[in-house]
Structure formats: C-alpha cells, structure tokens
Amino acid sequence: MRESLEGAHRAGFVSLLGRPNAGKSTLLNALLGEKLAIVSSKPQTTRTVVQGVLTLPEAQIVFLDSPGIHKSGSMLDKHMMSAIHEAAEGRDLLLFVADATQTAGAEDAKVLDLVTKPGTPAMLVLTKVDKLRDKSQLLPRIEQYKALHEFAAYLPVSGLTGEGLDQLRRQIVERLPEGPALFPADYLTDQPARFMAAENIREKILMETRQEVPHSVAVVVDKWEDTGKLVKIAATIYVERDGQKGILIGSGASMLKKIGIASRHEMERMLRRKVFLELVVKVRQGWREDPAFLNALDWRSMAEF
C-alpha cells in the first residue's frame, strides 16, 4: 500500500482501452454515476473518445472512453483507431478493460501491444463479473492476462451491480500525480449537448435494429433551438442503402416513431426540460468512406451547446 493520500490532492487522465464489447462504456457510466456514453450489445458502439470527469474530495479523475480496438477496414474504422491511439498517448494511467466471461486469446495479445506501447502504467479491469456464475474462474482469467503483461493491479468489477467499483476508484486515485483539479467541480464532459443528443438517437437505433443497419447509421443534429422551457431538435439519420431506410422508418413509420419517443424521453432527462424531436431518414451512399462527412460527425467540429 502506498503512503496515505490524506492532504494530497491528486488529478490526472485515465483512458479505458480494450476490445469491442468489453464493457468500457458501461464501466465509465458506473464510475461517473451518470449516463454519459451510449451503450449497446453491438460491437463498435463507441466511435469517438468520450471524456467524463469524476470529482472526488481527494482527487479529480478525467476518464477517456475509447472505441473498441479492432482491425481497420473502412475510413470510419481508421478514424476510430486514430481515436484509440489518441486516448492511449500521454495519459497518467491506462485501464485495460476485458470481459471476465471470455478467455484471453491472440486478439487480446494484439490489443495489449497497443496498450503497453506508450509505457504508461496499466491496470487490468475484468468486467461483467456479475455474469460469471463460477467465481473460481476469475483467478485463471487473471493468470491468463498476467502471462501476456504484468499489470499494476488486477481488479474484477461489474458496471451493472457496482461490485468492485469503490476499490477500482481507490486504486486509480493512488496512481494519479499530485496536483489541483483540472476542471471545475461541476464539470462532467467536453461533449456538446447536440452531439450527446445525436449519440442518444444512434443508441436507440442500435437497440432496435440488427444485422448491417447499426454499422451503416450516422446521426447529425441539423437544428437546435432552446427557448428555456422547450428544446426543439431536428436530426437526420443517414444510412447507406434504401433497404436500410425502409427498416428504420418501418411500416407506417412505426420504427421511426419508436426510436423518436425513446430518444426524446432520455433527452428530456438529460436536458431537464421538454424536448420536441423531429427525425428524418436519408440515404447517403458510402458515407463511411467520405472524409468530409466523417469530419462533420466529429463533435469537435460542431457548434458548442
């Protein structure tokens, strides 16, 4: 155990890295106590780096959630891998997030290559332990990862039940450099509200559709008008083919209505006021290979709201 942290405030940047569907976004939301990153069972749900700030009496942790590390194919995949490299560089601590229900394999070794390259201290966080019926499997899992890399700590957690999260927070704080808070105490994220709204819509699409549709969907907020009591939002859902457009609209626009209602309810919770949401679906062939369109999807190119 390191020396007592009493009286020494700490602050730093901590990146969450791992394979697709490892549970990084669920873990981020659980650590923050706020729903910040969208979550689904589909691989590559997260497409960009999501920043979330946890302010504690003794420390401030700036978390950076990243897309799942995967093989680059499309221009979109390359953008996502670029975001992963950005998340890994120049951080104070890395969390290698892995699914406790899965054995470590060759793909994990490839991912660890990227995680360990910067030379930053890394902790192994085994998620989804609530789904592990036989807890005796945890030690062999840890040994498998230990054979791949000597981590600074090995922590089993559950983002759903909260198991192990207090210990994880403590272990993170211990490894951060001493220093003042980097952001105001009430600061949560650098994501503009309109980007979070677009991601919220995409999350509902991920939940309601399957096969190729989720990976072929992009959402752009075209209009944002806040009157103080009501936020009027107009957004376009882009797909690559007419068949995908038909699936998203549904018979009698039933699917689009379902997505819109679910999105509006969550936006009202997030914005703490009434929301009027208008959705349209358009076909834009090959958008995943269009650099200009991909840049327009990046929240850093959006107006601040």
C-alpha positions as CSV (number, residue, x, y, z in Angstrom):
1,M,0.0,0.0,0.0
2,R,1.3,3.4,-0.8
3,E,1.6,6.3,1.7
4,S,-1.6,7.9,2.9
5,L,-3.2,10.3,0.4
6,E,-4.6,12.5,3.3
7,G,-4.0,16.1,2.4
8,A,-2.5,15.4,-1.0
9,H,-5.0,16.2,-3.8
10,R,-4.5,14.2,-7.0
11,A,-5.6,14.7,-10.6
12,G,-4.9,13.1,-13.9
13,F,-6.1,11.4,-17.1
14,V,-7.2,7.8,-17.2
15,S,-8.0,6.0,-20.5
16,L,-10.2,3.0,-20.9
17,L,-9.0,0.7,-23.6
18,G,-9.9,-2.8,-24.8
19,R,-11.6,-5.0,-27.4
20,P,-15.2,-4.3,-28.7
21,N,-17.9,-5.2,-26.3
22,A,-15.6,-5.4,-23.3
23,G,-17.9,-3.2,-21.2
24,K,-15.9,0.1,-21.3
25,S,-18.8,2.4,-21.7
26,T,-20.9,0.7,-19.1
27,L,-18.0,0.9,-16.7
28,L,-17.5,4.6,-17.5
29,N,-21.1,5.4,-16.7
30,A,-21.0,3.4,-13.5
31,L,-17.8,5.1,-12.3
32,L,-19.3,8.6,-13.0
33,G,-22.7,7.8,-11.6
34,E,-24.1,9.4,-14.8
35,K,-25.1,8.1,-18.2
36,L,-22.6,9.7,-20.5
37,A,-21.5,7.1,-23.0
38,I,-24.1,5.3,-25.1
39,V,-24.3,1.5,-24.5
40,S,-25.5,-1.4,-26.6
41,S,-24.6,-5.1,-27.2
42,K,-23.4,-4.2,-30.7
43,P,-19.6,-4.1,-31.4
44,Q,-18.1,-0.6,-32.1
45,T,-20.9,1.3,-30.4
46,T,-18.4,3.9,-29.3
47,R,-17.0,5.7,-32.3
48,T,-15.0,8.5,-30.7
49,V,-13.2,9.4,-27.5
50,V,-15.7,10.3,-24.7
51,Q,-14.5,12.3,-21.8
52,G,-16.0,12.0,-18.4
53,V,-14.8,13.8,-15.2
54,L,-15.2,12.4,-11.8
55,T,-14.6,14.9,-9.0
56,L,-14.0,13.4,-5.5
57,P,-13.0,15.3,-2.3
58,E,-9.4,14.0,-2.6
59,A,-9.0,13.8,-6.4
60,Q,-10.3,14.5,-9.9
61,I,-10.2,11.7,-12.4
62,V,-10.5,12.6,-16.1
63,F,-11.7,9.4,-17.8
64,L,-11.4,8.9,-21.6
65,D,-13.6,6.1,-23.0
66,S,-12.4,4.9,-26.4
67,P,-13.8,2.7,-29.3
68,G,-13.1,-1.0,-29.1
69,I,-9.7,-1.9,-30.6
70,H,-10.3,-3.7,-33.9
71,K,-8.9,-4.2,-37.4
72,S,-9.1,-1.1,-39.6
73,G,-11.2,-1.6,-42.7
74,S,-13.3,1.4,-43.8
75,M,-12.3,5.0,-43.4
76,L,-14.7,5.1,-40.4
77,D,-12.7,2.3,-38.8
78,K,-9.5,4.2,-39.4
79,H,-11.0,7.3,-37.7
80,M,-11.9,5.1,-34.7
81,M,-8.4,3.6,-34.5
82,S,-7.0,7.1,-34.6
83,A,-9.2,8.0,-31.6
84,I,-7.9,4.9,-29.8
85,H,-4.3,6.0,-30.3
86,E,-5.2,9.5,-29.1
87,A,-6.7,8.0,-25.9
88,A,-3.6,5.9,-25.2
89,E,-1.0,8.6,-25.6
90,G,0.1,11.0,-22.9
91,R,-2.1,9.6,-20.1
92,D,-1.3,9.1,-16.4
93,L,-2.9,5.6,-16.3
94,L,-4.5,3.1,-18.6
95,L,-7.3,0.7,-17.8
96,F,-7.2,-2.4,-20.0
97,V,-10.9,-3.5,-19.8
98,A,-11.6,-7.1,-20.6
99,D,-14.7,-9.3,-20.4
100,A,-14.4,-11.7,-17.4
101,T,-16.6,-14.2,-19.1
102,Q,-14.2,-14.6,-22.0
103,T,-10.8,-16.3,-22.0
104,A,-7.7,-14.3,-23.0
105,G,-6.5,-15.1,-26.6
106,A,-4.5,-13.9,-29.5
107,E,-6.7,-10.9,-30.1
108,D,-6.1,-9.7,-26.6
109,A,-2.3,-10.0,-27.1
110,K,-2.6,-7.7,-30.2
111,V,-4.6,-5.2,-28.2
112,L,-2.2,-5.3,-25.3
113,D,0.6,-4.4,-27.8
114,L,-1.1,-1.1,-28.4
115,V,-2.0,-0.5,-24.7
116,T,1.6,-1.2,-23.4
117,K,3.4,0.7,-26.2
118,P,3.2,4.2,-24.6
119,G,4.9,2.8,-21.4
120,T,2.1,4.2,-19.2
121,P,1.2,2.2,-16.1
122,A,-1.8,-0.1,-16.9
123,M,-4.3,-1.9,-14.7
124,L,-6.4,-4.9,-15.8
125,V,-10.1,-4.4,-15.1
126,L,-12.2,-7.6,-15.6
127,T,-15.8,-6.5,-16.2
128,K,-19.1,-8.3,-16.2
129,V,-18.2,-10.4,-13.1
130,D,-22.0,-10.4,-12.4
131,K,-22.4,-12.7,-15.4
132,L,-19.7,-15.1,-14.2
133,R,-21.6,-18.0,-12.4
134,D,-18.4,-19.7,-11.2
135,K,-16.3,-17.0,-9.5
136,S,-13.4,-19.6,-9.2
137,Q,-12.8,-18.9,-12.9
138,L,-11.6,-15.4,-12.0
139,L,-8.1,-16.4,-10.9
140,P,-7.3,-18.5,-14.0
141,R,-8.6,-15.5,-16.1
142,I,-6.2,-13.1,-14.3
143,E,-3.3,-15.6,-14.7
144,Q,-4.0,-15.7,-18.5
145,Y,-3.7,-11.9,-18.8
146,K,-0.7,-11.9,-16.4
147,A,1.1,-14.1,-18.8
148,L,0.5,-11.5,-21.5
149,H,1.5,-8.5,-19.4
150,E,2.5,-7.6,-15.9
151,F,-0.2,-5.1,-14.9
152,A,0.0,-2.7,-12.0
153,A,-3.2,-4.2,-10.5
154,Y,-5.9,-6.8,-11.3
155,L,-9.4,-5.8,-10.5
156,P,-12.7,-7.7,-11.1
157,V,-15.7,-5.4,-11.3
158,S,-19.3,-5.1,-12.5
159,G,-20.6,-1.9,-14.1
160,L,-24.1,-3.1,-13.6
161,T,-24.1,-4.1,-9.9
162,G,-21.3,-1.8,-8.8
163,E,-19.2,-4.7,-7.4
164,G,-15.5,-3.7,-7.1
165,L,-16.0,-0.1,-8.2
166,D,-15.0,1.5,-4.9
167,Q,-11.8,-0.4,-4.9
168,L,-11.2,0.5,-8.5
169,R,-11.6,4.2,-7.8
170,R,-9.2,4.0,-4.8
171,Q,-6.6,2.1,-6.9
172,I,-6.9,4.8,-9.6
173,V,-6.5,7.7,-7.2
174,E,-3.4,6.1,-5.7
175,R,-1.7,6.1,-9.0
176,L,-2.5,9.7,-10.1
177,P,0.0,12.5,-9.7
178,E,-0.4,15.1,-7.0
179,G,-2.0,18.3,-8.3
180,P,-5.0,20.6,-8.3
181,A,-8.3,19.8,-10.0
182,L,-8.1,20.2,-13.8
183,F,-11.8,21.3,-14.2
184,P,-14.5,23.0,-12.1
185,A,-16.2,20.7,-9.6
186,D,-19.5,20.6,-11.6
187,Y,-17.8,19.8,-14.9
188,L,-18.8,16.4,-16.4
189,T,-17.8,16.3,-20.0
190,D,-16.5,18.2,-23.0
191,Q,-19.2,16.7,-25.3
192,P,-21.6,19.3,-26.7
193,A,-25.2,18.6,-25.8
194,R,-26.2,18.3,-29.5
195,F,-23.5,15.6,-30.0
196,M,-24.8,13.7,-27.0
197,A,-28.4,14.0,-28.5
198,A,-27.2,12.6,-31.8
199,E,-25.5,9.7,-29.9
200,N,-28.6,9.1,-27.9
201,I,-30.6,8.7,-31.2
202,R,-28.0,6.3,-32.5
203,E,-28.1,4.3,-29.3
204,K,-31.9,3.7,-29.7
205,I,-31.3,2.6,-33.3
206,L,-28.6,0.2,-32.1
207,M,-31.1,-1.3,-29.6
208,E,-34.0,-1.6,-32.2
209,T,-32.2,-2.8,-35.3
210,R,-29.9,-5.7,-36.3
211,Q,-27.6,-7.1,-39.0
212,E,-25.9,-4.4,-41.1
213,V,-28.1,-1.5,-40.1
214,P,-26.4,-0.3,-36.9
215,H,-22.9,0.0,-38.5
216,S,-24.4,1.8,-41.5
217,V,-26.1,4.6,-39.4
218,A,-24.9,8.1,-38.7
219,V,-26.9,10.8,-37.0
220,V,-26.5,14.6,-37.5
221,V,-28.3,17.3,-35.5
222,D,-29.3,19.9,-38.1
223,K,-31.2,22.3,-35.8
224,W,-31.1,23.1,-32.1
225,E,-33.4,25.8,-30.6
226,D,-33.6,26.2,-26.9
227,T,-36.3,28.5,-25.6
228,G,-35.6,27.9,-21.9
229,K,-38.6,25.7,-21.4
230,L,-38.5,23.7,-24.6
231,V,-35.7,22.4,-26.8
232,K,-36.5,21.9,-30.5
233,I,-34.2,19.4,-32.1
234,A,-34.2,18.4,-35.8
235,A,-31.9,15.5,-36.7
236,T,-31.1,13.4,-39.8
237,I,-30.4,9.7,-39.7
238,Y,-28.1,8.7,-42.5
239,V,-28.0,5.2,-43.9
240,E,-26.2,3.7,-46.9
241,R,-29.0,1.9,-48.8
242,D,-32.7,2.2,-49.5
243,G,-33.4,-1.1,-47.7
244,Q,-31.9,0.2,-44.5
245,K,-34.0,3.4,-44.8
246,G,-37.1,1.2,-45.1
247,I,-36.1,-0.8,-41.9
248,L,-35.6,2.4,-39.9
249,I,-38.8,4.0,-41.0
250,G,-40.9,0.8,-40.6
251,S,-44.5,0.1,-41.5
252,G,-46.5,3.3,-41.1
253,A,-43.3,5.0,-39.7
254,S,-43.7,2.7,-36.6
255,M,-40.0,2.1,-36.1
256,L,-39.0,5.8,-36.5
257,K,-41.7,6.8,-34.0
258,K,-40.5,4.2,-31.5
259,I,-36.9,5.4,-31.9
260,G,-38.1,9.1,-31.6
261,I,-40.1,8.5,-28.4
262,A,-37.3,6.6,-26.6
263,S,-34.8,9.3,-27.7
264,R,-37.0,12.2,-26.6
265,H,-37.6,10.7,-23.2
266,E,-33.9,10.3,-22.5
267,M,-33.1,13.8,-23.9
268,E,-35.7,15.3,-21.5
269,R,-34.0,13.5,-18.6
270,M,-30.6,14.7,-19.8
271,L,-31.6,18.3,-20.5
272,R,-34.1,18.6,-17.7
273,R,-36.8,20.2,-19.9
274,K,-39.3,19.3,-22.6
275,V,-38.0,18.3,-26.0
276,F,-39.6,18.4,-29.4
277,L,-37.8,16.0,-31.6
278,E,-38.1,15.7,-35.4
279,L,-36.4,12.8,-37.2
280,V,-35.9,12.2,-40.9
281,V,-34.0,9.3,-42.6
282,K,-31.8,9.9,-45.7
283,V,-29.7,7.7,-47.9
284,R,-26.0,8.7,-48.3
285,Q,-24.1,6.0,-50.1
286,G,-20.6,5.3,-48.9
287,W,-20.6,7.8,-46.1
288,R,-18.2,5.6,-44.1
289,E,-15.6,6.3,-46.8
290,D,-16.2,10.0,-47.1
291,P,-13.6,12.0,-45.1
292,A,-15.5,15.3,-45.2
293,F,-18.7,13.6,-43.9
294,L,-16.8,11.8,-41.2
295,N,-15.2,15.1,-40.1
296,A,-18.7,16.6,-39.9
297,L,-19.7,13.8,-37.5
298,D,-16.9,14.7,-35.1
299,W,-18.2,16.6,-32.1
300,R,-15.2,18.9,-32.2
301,S,-16.4,20.3,-35.5
302,M,-19.9,21.1,-34.0
303,A,-21.1,24.3,-32.5
304,E,-20.9,24.4,-28.7
305,F,-24.3,24.0,-26.9
